[in-house]
Amino acid sequence: MKEQIISFKTAELAREKGFFGWCNTGYGLKKKTIALIGSPNCEFIKKGRGILAPTQALLQKWLRRKKIDVFVAPVIPECKEYGVTIYSLWYNKEENIGFYKSYEEALEKGLYKALKLI
């Protein structure tokens, strides 16, 4: 099973909010995913020709260190919809984001909204 890489839009916001960690993937200037070799300090990123693209799970973990939790859970299993909630005691915020057709889509929306809190 392959982990989901965050979208270009979320990757841009993550960089703006200070995310800089070990990733095997990034986005080039044309918004296409590329494989990165070596550490996130590679010349490709340093020279501004791309941005890091972590997996959804890695960004979710990074947000937990910032005291922001993103929860995704099935609403009703038969409906195959997933609800997403952001909770942060640090920012005194709890927000239900909405309902989505897949877990990955719900998590992506939650991660993006959570980054906006920082």
Secondary structure, 3 states (H helix, E strand, C coil): CCCCECCHHHHHHHHHCCCCCCCCEEEECCCCEEECCCCCCCHHHHCCCEEECCEHHHHHHHHHHCCCEEEEEECCHHHCCEEEEEEECCCCEEEEEEEECCHHHHHHHHHHHHHHHC
